[in-house]
Amino acid sequence: MFNEDPARTHVSAGRDMIVALYESTNQPLVQVPGKSAQAAQAAIVASRLGRGYEIVIALTFLESAENVLYTPDQLVDDAGLPEKIEEALNFAESMGFILDSAGWAALDGERRDELRLRLPAFRAPTHQKTVSRASVPRQQDSLAAIARLFAAFAVALAAFACSCSGPGAEQRRRGAEIHYDLGTTLLQNGDVQGALKEYLQANEDDDSLPQVHNAMGLLYAYSLAKPQEAETEFKKAIELDKGFSEAHNNLGTFYLARGRYADAAREFELALSNDLYRERVVAETNLGWALYKSGQADKGVQRIKGALAVNPRYCLGWRQLGTIHSEQGNLGKAAEAFQSYAATCPDTADAHLQLGKLFARQGKASDARAEFEKCGKTADARDERIRAECQRLLNELGPS
């Protein structure tokens, strides 16, 4: 069992205390009690503490630059360490994080220090970012949308009141649709609990709307950390509409995050069976990644290449392709993929970071330096951490 520890602001374990480390490869939208929904990254750190081990789950919210730490009820011994790490991974993955091992045991002292310096989970936040004025109009727009939906709901209620026999099936369905729209608007405005209340009310009015169950699945999976409920809701959405590709893709992504690669691949294939599905490139690359992670690298690569042939501007696809080739040691093909990533998404700091690191592995210092410099010039506020990493690597390369 892991619980939030409000007294701790960062992971303070020293290099020699750490025995295992995992970091997220994605930055999903996460909402925890008392905080607005934000994109976040995660790290799991297992460290030796006295005669036992402590496993800490650290979430770093990108907008507020704040760490939220979850710790177990008690320390574990050598025998219980693997099971507790698995529990921590499941806990983080239930929030939507995809975690990879940093291979801590195989790293030398220098690389371990670099990793600790890079990960914000090990840094005490120095400031809290405030909401800019630019965000106010969006909030006003959301509130206006809520007001319109309440007005529509009031009209529906009036119609119900005028019916001597009570609301009919069509009226109940319309009421459910209004609650669904209201819940979605509240969620976009950062009110997770309000959204859940509206979705539950929608189901009470009419539980046959697949879009409501799909939305609840997303809410349970990525905002409320209730994986069992999330899976149930996704499956309910699919039961109501077997051709609901979005729900198949969401369930597949849920399985992917939990390491259930065969289950994930099956759902992505079902999503793609609908020729009219608009987000085919997303499901196709997801399928490719699931196949790769399940040991079918060649099939996975072909799937991702096929998706990129249709939509060559899909940034994540190029990153996935580059990562696969890099992990397989094919640096030439990895460089080609990361070059396409950087060319397609020049304003994405991560694209230049990945390409720069690949060039450095190839011994191309000047090319690596150029990419790290480009990385530092991107403007997206969400890329601040990545730009800092690029600057660190640039400093390591030294002057040209």
N, C-alpha and C positions, 0 to 999 in steps of 0.2 A: 504494500500500500504506500503510495506516494502522496504527500501533502505539501501545499505551498508553505514556504518558510519566509515570512515577511521580514525577518530580522537580517537576512543575508542578501547582499546586493550583487555578489559575484562569486565565482568559484576560486577559492584561495589555495587550493592544493598545490604544493610545490612539484617541480618536475620529477623528483625522485619518489614522490608519494603515489603518483599516478600509475595505474596498472593497465588501464584500457580507456580508449577515447573514441567516441563516435560523433560525427557532425552531419548536419542535414545538407542535402544537395539541392533543396528547394526552399522557397520562402512563402508558405501558404498564409492565407488570412486566418488569424487566430483571435478569439475573444475569450478573455478570462474574467471572472467576476471583478467588478470595480474598475475595469479598463475598457476603452473602446476597442473595436475590432481593428487590428493592424496586421500588416505583413510581419512575419517573424522568422528567425532562424533558430535552430536548436542544436544543443550539444549535450552529450551524455558522458559524464566523467566518473570513472570508478577509481577510487584512491584508497590507499592503505591508511588506516586510522587506528593507532594503538594495536590491539590484537585482532582487529576485524577490518572490514572494508565498508566504505560508504559509497553509494551510487547517487549522483546528483544529476537531475534533469534541469538544464538551464535554457530558458527561452529568452531571446533578445528581440525586443520589439524595435523595428527599424525606424518608425516615426518618432518615438519618444526616447530612443536610445537607452531603454531601461531593461534590466535583467529581472526575470522572475524565476526563482529557483524552487524546485520540488525535491524533497528529500524523503527517504524511507523512515518508517517508524523506528527501526533499529539497525545496528550494524549486522553484517553477515560474515560467516567464516569462509574458508577456502571452498568447502563443499557447496555452500549456498550461493557463491558469487555468480556462476554462470546463469543460474535460474533468475537471480535478481536483476542481472543485466538484461536478460530476455524480457523480464517484466517491464523494465524501464523503456526498452525499445518499443514494446507494444503500446505502452502509455503514450509515448511521443508520436508514434505512427498513427494512433487513433485520432490525433489532432490534425493529421494530414502531412506530417513530415516524412520525407524519404531520407533515411539515415544510412551512411556508409561508415565502415570502420576506418580509422586513420592508420591502422597497422602499427599502433604504438610500440609494440614489442620489437618490431624490426627497425625502428628509427634510431639513429644515433643521437647523441646529446644535442648537437647543433640543430637537427631537424625538430627535435622535441621542443626546444626553446622557441624556434620559429613558429611552431603550431600554437603554442601557448600565447605568444605575442599577437598572433593573427586573430585568434578567436575572441570576440567581444565578451564571451561568457567569463573570461578570466580578468576582465577589466571592470573596475568600479566606475559606474556612469559618472561623468563629470558635469553633465547638464541635462536638462529635460527640454526637449523641443516643444514649443507652443504652437497652437493651431494658428495658421496664418489667416489674414483677412480674406484671402482668395477662396478659403473653404466655406465662408459664410453663405455666399449665394447658393451653393449646392445644397446646404442645409435648408435654406429657405425654400428652394425648389422642392426638396423632399417633403417639407412640412406642408407646402401647398398641395402636393400630390396626396398627402394623407388627408387634408381637409376635403379634397374632391372625392376621395374614396368614402369618407364618412358621410358626405352628402348623398352619394349614390346609395350607401347602405341605409340611410334614413328613408330614402324613397322606397327602397325594397321593403323596409319595415312597415311603411305606411300601406303598401300594397298588401302585405300579409294581414295587417289589421282589418283591412276592408273585406277580406275573404271570410265569409261566415264559416266555412268548413276548415279554416286554418290553411297554412301554406301547403301548396301542392309540391310535387316532385320538382317541377321546373323552377318554382320559387326557391325551394331549398337549394337547388343547384346554383341558382344565381347568387344566393346569399353566400354559399361556399366560395364561389369565384371572387366575390367582393372581399371576403376575409383573406383569401389567398393573395390578392393584389395588395391589400393593406399590409399583410405580413411581409411581403417582398419589399415594399417601400420602407417599412420600418427597419428591415434588415440592412438595406442599402444605407440607411441613416445611422447604422451602428447599434440599433436596439435589438439585441439577440432575444432577450426574454419576451419583449413585446411581439416580435415576429413569431416566436414559438406559440405564444398564446393565440395569435390569430390563426395559425396553421391548425392548431388543435380544435379551434372553434369551427374552422372550415370542414374538418373531418367529422365533427359532430353534426353539422348540417347535412353533409353529403360526403361519405367516405369513398366515393367511386371516382374521384378526380386524381388521375395518376400524377399530375404536376405537383399536387400538394404533397404526396408521399415522397416524390423525388426531392422537393425542397426540404422536407423534414429530414430526409436522409443526409443531405449536405449539412444541415444545421447540427444534427447529432454527431456527424463524423468530424467536422472541422471546427465547431465552435463550442460544443458541449462535452466533447470527449466521451461519447457513449457509443462505442463501436457496435455493440450487439443491436441496439435500437436502430442505428444507421443502416446496418445490413438488412434488417427486417423491413425498413421503410423503402429502401431501394428495390427489394424483391417484390414488395406490394405494388409499387409503381409499375414494375415490369409485368406482374400478374394481371394488372388491369389493362395494360397496353403492351403486348409482346413486341410491337414494333417501335417502342419508345427508345430510340437510339441514345438519346442523351442520358437516360437512366442507366442503360447498359454501360455506357462509357464511364459514368460516375461510379457505378458499382465496380467496374474493372479497375479504375484508379484507386478506389478504396482497397481492393485486394492487392494491387501493386504495392501500395504503401505498407501493407502488412506482410509482404513477402510471399503471398499466395499467387505465384506467377502463372501457374497453369489455369487457375480460376480466372485470373485477370485476362489472360489471352482469350479465353472462351468468351468473356463478356465483350471484349473489343471486337472480336469476329462477329458477334451478334449485332453489335452497333453498326458495323460496316455492311451487314446484309441488307440494310435499307439504303437503296440507291439514292434516295432523296435527302439523306442526312447531310446537313450543311457543314458540319465540322468533321468531315471525313479525314482530313489531314491530321487532326488531333488524335482521333482513334487509331489511325494507321501508324503513326509514330509511337503511340502508346503500346500498340500491339508489337511493334518492332522491339521496343525496350523490354517488354515482358518476355518475348522469345529469347532475347539476349541473356537476360537475367536467369532464365530457366535452362541455359546451356545450349541454346540453339542460335549461336552467334551469326552464322551465315544467313539463316532465314530472317533474323532480326534486322541485319544490315540491309537486306533486299527490301524489306518492308519500309524501312525508313527512307531508303533511296527512292522507292516508288512514290512515297508521299511527297518528297522534295521535288520530284520531277513534275508533279502536278502543281505544287505550290512552293516554288523555290525561295519564297520570302518567309518561310516559317522558321524563325530563329531557333527554337528549341530543337527542331529536327537536326540542324547542323551541329548543335552542341552535343546532342546524343551521339551522332555519327562520329564526331571527333573524339569523344570520350571512349567509345568502343574501340576505335583503332588505336588510341593511345594506350589503353589498358592491355591491348593485345601486343603492344610493342611495335606496331606498324606506324612509325613516326611520319613517314612520307605521306601516307593517306590521311593521317590525323591532321597534319599541317594543311592539307588541301581542304579538309572539312572546316577546320577552324578559320582558315582564310575566307571561306565562303560565309561563315558565321559573322566575321568582322565586316566583310564587305556588305552583307545584307543588313546587318544591324549595327551601323557605325556608331550610334549613340548609346549603345549598351556597353558599359564598362567591362562586364564579364567577358565579352567577346574578345576584347584586346588583351585581357588578363590571360585567358586560355591560350591564345595564339602566342603571346609573349613567352609564357612558360614553356610552350612546345618548342619555340625557337631556341630558348635557353638550353633545353635538353639536347637539341641538335648542335649546340656549340655556336649558334649564330647570334653572337652577342649584340651586334649592331641592330639586327632586325628585332631582337627581343627588346632592346632599349627603345626603339621607335614605337613598338606596340604599347609598352608601359607608359610612354609619354602620351600617347593618344588616349589611353585609359584615364589618365589624370585630367584630361580636358573635357570628359563627358559631364553633362549637367544634371542628370537625373538624381534627385535627392536620395533616392533609395539605394544608389550605388556608392554611397559615401564609404562604407566599409571596404568595398572592392577597390576603390581608388586609393585608399590607404595602403592596401596590400600591394598594389602596383607601385606605389611610391617606395615602399620598403624594398621591393625587388629591384627597382631602379637604382636605389642607393647601393644595393649589394653589387650591382654590375659596375658601379663607379663611372667616372667620366669616360667619354668616348675617345 
